[in-house]
Amino acid sequence: MNAIRSQLKIAIQEQSIKLETTGKVPFIRVSAPPDGLCAYHSVLGSLSYHSWKQVKRYDNGIAVNRRISKSESQSAHQLRGYALLQTPENDPVIAEQALEAQKSTTLDIGELSWLGQSLNLAIRCYISDEAR
């Protein structure tokens, strides 16, 4: 958990510096693995996008290499656990969303505010028509 926390902190600081210097929010549309942890995969992929994009992937976002795919899935599970532990307790709406997020690995779009608050991130979400 400390390694994830440290990696998140560094990546957030780097991303903040980039955004402050350009004044623009970059947006690149990529697929996240559809394994129920897509929100967490998206966060991890965006925080390390340069190395993430170097990995050969299927069209659905899953890494072709099984070891990488398994490692990414484990990281997504760990990030989920970390986010649950970091839930701010002073906001009853966010706390309620965290309780809902504990019930399933998949997130309802309404629970993204909980994830953003817990990880101190701004999250932009796009859901393709095929996902419905």
Secondary structure per residue as TSV (DSSP state, phi and psi in degrees):
chain	resnum	aa	ss	phi	psi
A	1	M	-	360.0	-37.2
A	2	N	H	-65.3	-36.7
A	3	A	H	-65.8	-41.6
A	4	I	H	-64.7	-45.3
A	5	R	H	-58.7	-45.0
A	6	S	H	-65.0	-43.5
A	7	Q	H	-64.1	-42.9
A	8	L	H	-62.1	-44.0
A	9	K	H	-61.8	-45.9
A	10	I	H	-64.5	-46.1
A	11	A	H	-64.0	-39.1
A	12	I	H	-65.9	-42.3
A	13	Q	H	-63.6	-43.8
A	14	E	H	-62.5	-44.0
A	15	Q	H	-65.5	-39.3
A	16	S	H	-62.0	-42.4
A	17	I	H	-62.6	-44.2
A	18	K	H	-60.8	-45.0
A	19	L	H	-67.2	-38.3
A	20	E	H	-67.1	-36.4
A	21	T	H	-76.2	-30.4
A	22	T	H	-95.7	-27.0
A	23	G	-	74.8	8.9
A	24	K	S	-126.7	153.5
A	25	V	-	-102.7	114.0
A	26	P	-	-71.2	145.2
A	27	F	-	-139.6	118.3
A	28	I	-	-127.3	128.2
A	29	R	-	-89.1	120.6
A	30	V	-	-135.9	156.5
A	31	S	-	-85.1	141.1
A	32	A	-	-105.9	142.9
A	33	P	-	-52.6	129.5
A	34	P	-	-86.1	58.0
A	35	D	S	-109.5	16.6
A	36	G	S	90.4	-9.3
A	37	L	-	-116.2	24.1
A	38	C	H	-59.0	-35.5
A	39	A	H	-63.0	-41.9
A	40	Y	H	-72.4	-39.4
A	41	H	H	-59.2	-40.9
A	42	S	H	-63.2	-43.8
A	43	V	H	-63.3	-49.6
A	44	L	H	-63.0	-42.5
A	45	G	H	-64.2	-37.7
A	46	S	H	-72.4	-31.3
A	47	L	H	-75.8	-20.7
A	48	S	T	-131.8	43.7
A	49	Y	H	-58.9	-39.2
A	50	H	H	-57.8	-46.3
A	51	S	H	-79.2	-33.0
A	52	W	H	-61.8	-41.4
A	53	K	T	-72.3	-14.9
A	54	Q	T	-76.1	-17.5
A	55	V	S	-80.2	132.0
A	56	K	-	-69.8	130.4
A	57	R	B	-133.2	154.7
A	58	Y	-	-73.4	167.7
A	59	D	T	-59.1	-26.1
A	60	N	T	-84.9	2.4
A	61	G	S	97.5	-10.7
A	62	I	-	-75.8	134.7
A	63	A	B	-63.6	139.5
A	64	V	S	-66.5	-41.1
A	65	N	S	-71.9	121.9
A	66	R	H	-63.6	-35.0
A	67	R	H	-65.8	-41.7
A	68	I	H	-65.6	-43.2
A	69	S	H	-59.1	-44.7
A	70	K	H	-65.9	-41.9
A	71	S	H	-63.4	-41.6
A	72	E	H	-65.2	-37.8
A	73	S	H	-65.1	-42.4
A	74	Q	H	-63.7	-40.0
A	75	S	H	-64.4	-38.8
A	76	A	H	-64.2	-41.3
A	77	H	H	-63.0	-41.6
A	78	Q	H	-65.7	-40.4
A	79	L	H	-63.8	-38.7
A	80	R	H	-59.0	-47.1
A	81	G	H	-62.2	-41.3
A	82	Y	H	-63.4	-44.6
A	83	A	H	-61.5	-40.5
A	84	L	H	-63.7	-39.1
A	85	L	H	-68.5	-29.5
A	86	Q	T	-90.4	5.8
A	87	T	-	-58.8	124.4
A	88	P	-	-64.9	128.9
A	89	E	T	-89.1	-9.1
A	90	N	T	-86.6	-2.6
A	91	D	-	-116.9	108.8
A	92	P	H	-64.6	-30.7
A	93	V	H	-68.0	-46.1
A	94	I	H	-65.4	-40.6
A	95	A	H	-61.9	-40.1
A	96	E	H	-65.5	-40.9
A	97	Q	H	-63.8	-36.6
A	98	A	H	-64.0	-40.1
A	99	L	H	-61.3	-40.4
A	100	E	H	-66.8	-40.3
A	101	A	H	-65.0	-26.3
A	102	Q	H	-70.3	-23.3
A	103	K	H	-74.7	-24.1
A	104	S	-	-152.5	152.8
A	105	T	S	-73.9	-27.9
A	106	T	S	-75.4	147.0
A	107	L	-	-109.1	137.2
A	108	D	-	-75.9	148.8
A	109	I	G	-55.9	-31.2
A	110	G	G	-67.7	-19.9
A	111	E	G	-85.9	-4.6
A	112	L	H	-64.4	-28.8
A	113	S	H	-65.6	-36.4
A	114	W	H	-61.8	-46.8
A	115	L	H	-62.0	-43.5
A	116	G	H	-62.7	-43.1
A	117	Q	H	-64.9	-43.2
A	118	S	H	-66.5	-35.1
A	119	L	H	-99.6	-0.3
A	120	N	T	57.5	49.0
A	121	L	-	-128.4	151.8
A	122	A	-	-93.8	127.3
A	123	I	-	-116.5	129.1
A	124	R	-	-110.6	126.7
A	125	C	-	-118.3	135.3
A	126	Y	-	-129.6	128.4
A	127	I	-	-118.0	120.3
A	128	S	-	-70.9	157.3
A	129	D	G	-60.2	-32.1
A	130	E	G	-63.9	-26.6
A	131	A	G	-72.4	-18.9
A	132	R	-	-84.8	360.0
